[in-house]
Every structure is written in C-alpha cells, then in structure tokens.
Amino acid sequence: MLSRIRQRRENRHAVAQVYVRLVEQARRPEFFEKLGVPDTVMGRFNAIALHAFLLFHRLKGEGASADLFAQALFDHMFADMDRNLRELGVGDLSVGKKVKSLAKSFYGRTVAYERGLLADDEGDLEASLRRNLYDGVDPDERQIEAMIAYLRSEVVRLAAIPAQQIFAGDCDFADPQLPVAPASESQC
C-alpha cells in the first residue's frame, strides 16, 4: 500500500517535470520571433499543444505504463490550463467550457499532426501546421520549412529516448531549427 502511494507521488512529480520542460520549450522566443508562431494566448496554446503531441506520439504503443503516464500528463496539462484561464480572469462559470473547447482543439491538432507525419506528401503536414500552429497567420516558406524540419527531427530524437527515462521525468527537447536566410540576406 505504501509503495503504491510513493509510486503515485513519484509519477506525479515526473509528470510535472516533463510538463514544465514541455512548456519551457513551447515558450522559447525562437518559435515566436524567428519561426512566426503568433505570440498570443492562442499561439502559446498551439505551441504547447505541438510539444505535447510530440510526447504523446513518442509514448504511443509503449504499453500500459506509457498510457497511464500520457493520461496523467494530459490531465496535468489541462489542470494547468484551467488555472491559467482563471488567472487571466475568465469567470468560474465559463472556465469549464473553455477548457473543454481547448481539449477538443488539442485532440483535433493531434489527429492532424499524426496524419501529416504519416502522409506521403509533405503538403499535408504543412497544411496542418499552417491551420493549427499558425492559426491564421501566414508564415513565410522558410519558417514553415524550418518548423517541419524541427517537428520531424524531434520525432526521431524523442524516439531514441527510452520510455523509462521519460517516466522518470527526464525529457529534454532540442533547440528549434531556425530558418535559413536567403542568399541575398547573408552578410560577409
């Protein structure tokens, strides 16, 4: 009995650590300043959703422990969003509806990103990112190409991290890949 309580406490701590790293990565200025993600409340949600997708994608198919960890991470993420909405001044009566709407948006994004990753045509992933990450803002081609490269490289990099390492709360993300300046913009 005591070992189960200790295990749950350690699991909550590991989930919280992974979530903090996920949010820290999603809030890196490069995403907003260089890669064109809108620096708005919704843009920040979209960046968090993208990084959460990366972790959920990594944990998919890893068994019951991974499913439990992913569910705990999802619950933690939306409990945090509930707190943040309240801090932003959203009224108590509408917080639940807004969180439910965000969760529905998150599910839609994960399905779209998954389809985009699996598609033969890079255009599907590009369309998914334009619609879900950029949310009405039109990034230039270099920004979208850099974001696709970042997403694909993170999928590969995270796949190399043992699931047990993630369960222990140890999960880092790589530096975002910044767009390459066109030849005419380079300086000598």
N, C-alpha and C positions, 0 to 999 in steps of 0.2 A: 504494500500500500504506500509506504513512504517513498519507495523508489519510483512509483508512478507519479507521485506528486512532484518529486525532484525532476523527473524526466519532462513533465509538462512545463515546469518553470524554466528549465534549460531550453526547451523548444520555443517557448515564448520569447526568451532572451535572444535566441538565434534568429528567430523570425524578425524581431525588432531590429537586430543588427543588419540583416540583409535588407530590410526595408529602408533603413537610414542610408545605406550605401546606394540603393536604387534611387532614392530621392536626391541625394547629393549629386549623383551622376546626371540625373534628369535636369537638375538646376544649373549645370555648368554653363557659364556665359557663352561658350562657343556655340552651343545649339541655337541661341537666340541672336548673337551678334554676327556670327560667321555662317551658320547653316540656315538662317532665315526662319526658324520656328518663331511664331509670334510670341512676344513677351507679354502675355496677358494671362489672366487666370485660366482660361480655357487652353491656351497654348502650353502652360505649365502642366495642366492635367494631361494633355496629349503627350507631352514628353515623359511624364511618369508612366502613363499607360503603355507607351512604346517599350520602356525599360522593364516594366512588369511583364509585358508579353514575352520579352527575351528570356526572362527567368522561367516563366510558365512553360514556354516552348522547350527550354532546357530540361525541365523536370518531367515533361510528358513521357510516359512509357517507362518510368523508373520504378514503378511498383507502388504499393500501399503507403510506404513511408513518405515517398515523394508526393503522393496525392494529399496526404494529411498536411505535409509542410506547405504545399501550394495553397490549400484551403485556408490554413492559418495565416499565410501571407496575404491572401485576398481579404480575409476578414480584418486583419490589422490595417491594411491599406484603406479600406472603406470606413473603418472606425476613425482613422486619421482624417479622412475627407469630411466626415461628419463633424469632427472637432473644428477643422479649418473653416467649414461653412458657418458654423456658429460664431467663430472669431471674426469672420467677415461681416457679421451682423444679419445673417439670414435668420428669419424668425423660426422659432421652435416648431411651429405647425407645418412649415414648408420644407424643413431640412430633410425629413424622411423621403419626400417626393423627389427632391433634388438628388439625394444620394442614390435613390432607385434609378433615376434617369442617368446618372453618371455610370452606374453599374451596367445598365443596358448599353450605354455608349461603349463602355470598356469591352463588353462581350462582342459587340459588333466590330470593334477595332481588331480584337484578337483573331476573329474569323477572317477578316480582310487581310491582315498581315500574314496569317498562315497560308491563305490561298496565294497571296503574292509571292511568298517564298517558294511555294511548290510549283508555281506556274512556269511553263517553258519560256514564256515571253516576259522580259524584264518590264514591259509596259504595265503589266498587272500590278507589280509591286510599286512602280512609280505612281500609278493612279491611286493606289491605296494610301500611299504616304501623302500625296497631294490632298486627298479628300480628308484623311483622318488626322495627320500630324500637322499639316499646314493650314487646314480648316479655313479655306477661303483666301489665304494669302498665296500669291503666286511666286514661289522661289525660282531663281534662275536655274539653268541647266546644270551649272557647276555645283550648286547647293544640293540639288536633288540627287545628282550622281554621287556626291560625297556622302549623303545620308544613306543611300542604297549600299554603298561600299561599307559604311560603318555598320549598318544593320547586318549585312551578310558576314562580315568579319567577326562581329560579336556572337553570332550564332555558332560559328566554327570555334571561336575561342572558348565560349562558355561550355560547349560540348566536351571540351578537353578537361574541364574541371570535374573531379569526382563528386557525385551527388552527396556523399558523406561530408565533404568539405563545405558544401552549401548548407547542409543540415546543421553544421556546427557554427553557422553564421559567418563563414569566411567566403565572401564573394565580392570580387572587385571587377570593375568594368575598365575597359581600355580608354585611352584618350580618344575623343572624337576625331575623325579624319576630316580635316578642313579642305574646302575646295581649292583646287589648284588655280592660280591666277592665269588668265590667258597670256600668251607670249607678249602681247602689246603692253601689258601692265607690269611686266617684270622690270626690275631696276638693275643697273650694272653696279 
